[in-house]
Amino acid sequence: MRFQAIQHMLADMASSLFACESMVLAAARRADAGSDVRMEASMCKLFVSEACFQIADKAVQIHGNVGVTKNHPVEFIFRRLRLYRIVTGTSEIQRNTIAKEILQRHGS
Ligand SMILES: Cc1cc2nc3c(=O)[nH]c(=O)nc-3n(C[C@H](O)[C@H](O)[C@H](O)COP(=O)(O)OP(=O)(O)OC[C@H]3O[C@@H](n4cnc5c(N)ncnc54)[C@H](O)[C@@H]3O)c2cc1C
């Protein structure tokens, strides 16, 4: 298979993206049904921002030096996605929210 290592990265990237989309849709369905989705919303923000950063990191790797050229679309997306692990509640704060909800729901 030609460029098998690259193809495996593409497969991992597409699988992660599918997991992200599925997770967001599942949370949105719960919200539409009137459920309290504070924990699920934080899970989505945490998981999707971290997973998409990993996807962007693989995209940089695939593009090599071009992928780190300032303002190249791949470099721009990588930089933007690094930001999304910080804005609107950092990953650490999302983990705090998720842990708090777990402990509340399970009465500890
Ligand atoms: C480009 C950009 C755009 C932004 N736009 C907006 C916007 O439109 N609206 C808005 O409201 N804000 C915006 N922000 C602010 C952003 O939401 C904050 O930067 C973010 O909430 C983190 O706050 P901080 O920078 O003060 O970091 P700090 O709160 O000082 O945190 C620093 C580090 O410590 C960690 N940390 C802090 N407290 C805890 C804790 N209790 N437990 C574990 N770890 C902890 C954080 O996760 C982080 O890694 C923007 C930031 C940037 C960079």
The ligand as an SDF file (V2000), in Angstrom:
LIG
                    3D

 53 58  0  0  0  0  0  0  0  0999 V2000
   -7.7150   34.4610   21.8140 C   0  0  0  0  0  0  0  0  0  0  0  0
   -8.5480   34.4170   23.0610 C   0  0  0  0  0  0  0  0  0  0  0  0
   -9.8690   34.7730   22.9600 C   0  0  0  0  0  0  0  0  0  0  0  0
  -10.6620   34.7690   24.1100 C   0  0  0  0  0  0  0  0  0  0  0  0
  -11.9590   35.1630   23.9740 N   0  0  0  0  0  0  0  0  0  0  0  0
  -12.7370   35.1920   25.0570 C   0  0  0  0  0  0  0  0  0  0  0  0
  -14.1130   35.5890   24.9450 C   0  0  0  0  0  0  0  0  0  0  0  0
  -14.6160   35.9060   23.8630 O   0  0  0  0  0  0  0  0  0  0  0  0
  -14.8820   35.6340   26.0510 N   0  0  0  0  0  0  0  0  0  0  0  0
  -14.3610   35.2860   27.2800 C   0  0  0  0  0  0  0  0  0  0  0  0
  -15.1090   35.3280   28.2620 O   0  0  0  0  0  0  0  0  0  0  0  0
  -13.0700   34.9040   27.4140 N   0  0  0  0  0  0  0  0  0  0  0  0
  -12.2400   34.8530   26.3350 C   0  0  0  0  0  0  0  0  0  0  0  0
  -10.9330   34.4680   26.4660 N   0  0  0  0  0  0  0  0  0  0  0  0
  -10.4270   34.1540   27.8100 C   0  0  0  0  0  0  0  0  0  0  0  0
  -10.3410   32.6630   28.0040 C   0  0  0  0  0  0  0  0  0  0  0  0
  -11.5990   32.1040   28.2080 O   0  0  0  0  0  0  0  0  0  0  0  0
   -9.4060   32.4830   29.2060 C   0  0  0  0  0  0  0  0  0  0  0  0
   -8.0930   32.6990   28.7100 O   0  0  0  0  0  0  0  0  0  0  0  0
   -9.5240   31.0990   29.7940 C   0  0  0  0  0  0  0  0  0  0  0  0
  -10.7650   30.9680   30.4580 O   0  0  0  0  0  0  0  0  0  0  0  0
   -8.3960   30.8100   30.7900 C   0  0  0  0  0  0  0  0  0  0  0  0
   -8.2840   31.8390   31.7270 O   0  0  0  0  0  0  0  0  0  0  0  0
   -6.8620   32.5370   31.9940 P   0  0  0  0  0  0  0  0  0  0  0  0
   -6.2470   32.8480   30.6660 O   0  0  0  0  0  0  0  0  0  0  0  0
   -7.1020   33.6330   32.9590 O   0  0  0  0  0  0  0  0  0  0  0  0
   -5.9770   31.3860   32.6370 O   0  0  0  0  0  0  0  0  0  0  0  0
   -5.9290   30.9780   34.1750 P   0  0  0  0  0  0  0  0  0  0  0  0
   -7.3120   30.9340   34.7370 O   0  0  0  0  0  0  0  0  0  0  0  0
   -4.8960   31.8020   34.8330 O   0  0  0  0  0  0  0  0  0  0  0  0
   -5.4140   29.4800   34.0190 O   0  0  0  0  0  0  0  0  0  0  0  0
   -4.0520   29.1430   33.6960 C   0  0  0  0  0  0  0  0  0  0  0  0
   -3.9190   27.6390   33.6880 C   0  0  0  0  0  0  0  0  0  0  0  0
   -4.2480   27.1100   34.9730 O   0  0  0  0  0  0  0  0  0  0  0  0
   -5.2920   26.1550   34.8500 C   0  0  0  0  0  0  0  0  0  0  0  0
   -6.2130   26.2750   35.9850 N   0  0  0  0  0  0  0  0  0  0  0  0
   -6.8070   27.3970   36.4650 C   0  0  0  0  0  0  0  0  0  0  0  0
   -7.6340   27.1290   37.4850 N   0  0  0  0  0  0  0  0  0  0  0  0
   -7.5690   25.7910   37.6630 C   0  0  0  0  0  0  0  0  0  0  0  0
   -8.1950   24.8880   38.5620 C   0  0  0  0  0  0  0  0  0  0  0  0
   -9.0610   25.3150   39.4980 N   0  0  0  0  0  0  0  0  0  0  0  0
   -7.9080   23.5710   38.4390 N   0  0  0  0  0  0  0  0  0  0  0  0
   -7.0370   23.1200   37.5130 C   0  0  0  0  0  0  0  0  0  0  0  0
   -6.3880   23.9290   36.6400 N   0  0  0  0  0  0  0  0  0  0  0  0
   -6.6610   25.2420   36.7140 C   0  0  0  0  0  0  0  0  0  0  0  0
   -6.0140   26.4940   33.5550 C   0  0  0  0  0  0  0  0  0  0  0  0
   -6.6570   25.3410   33.0210 O   0  0  0  0  0  0  0  0  0  0  0  0
   -4.8630   26.9600   32.6870 C   0  0  0  0  0  0  0  0  0  0  0  0
   -4.2220   25.8470   32.0980 O   0  0  0  0  0  0  0  0  0  0  0  0
  -10.1070   34.4150   25.3590 C   0  0  0  0  0  0  0  0  0  0  0  0
   -8.7700   34.0190   25.4310 C   0  0  0  0  0  0  0  0  0  0  0  0
   -7.9820   34.0120   24.3090 C   0  0  0  0  0  0  0  0  0  0  0  0
   -6.5490   33.5900   24.4160 C   0  0  0  0  0  0  0  0  0  0  0  0
  1  2  1  0
  2  3  1  0
  2 52  2  0
  3  4  2  0
  4  5  1  0
  4 50  1  0
  5  6  2  0
  6  7  1  0
  6 13  1  0
  7  8  2  0
  7  9  1  0
  9 10  1  0
 10 11  2  0
 10 12  1  0
 12 13  2  0
 13 14  1  0
 14 15  1  0
 14 50  1  0
 15 16  1  0
 16 17  1  0
 16 18  1  0
 18 19  1  0
 18 20  1  0
 20 21  1  0
 20 22  1  0
 22 23  1  0
 23 24  1  0
 24 25  2  0
 24 26  1  0
 24 27  1  0
 27 28  1  0
 28 29  2  0
 28 30  1  0
 28 31  1  0
 31 32  1  0
 32 33  1  0
 33 34  1  0
 33 48  1  0
 34 35  1  0
 35 36  1  0
 35 46  1  0
 36 37  1  0
 36 45  1  0
 37 38  2  0
 38 39  1  0
 39 40  1  0
 39 45  2  0
 40 41  1  0
 40 42  2  0
 42 43  1  0
 43 44  2  0
 44 45  1  0
 46 47  1  0
 46 48  1  0
 48 49  1  0
 50 51  2  0
 51 52  1  0
 52 53  1  0
M  END
$$$$
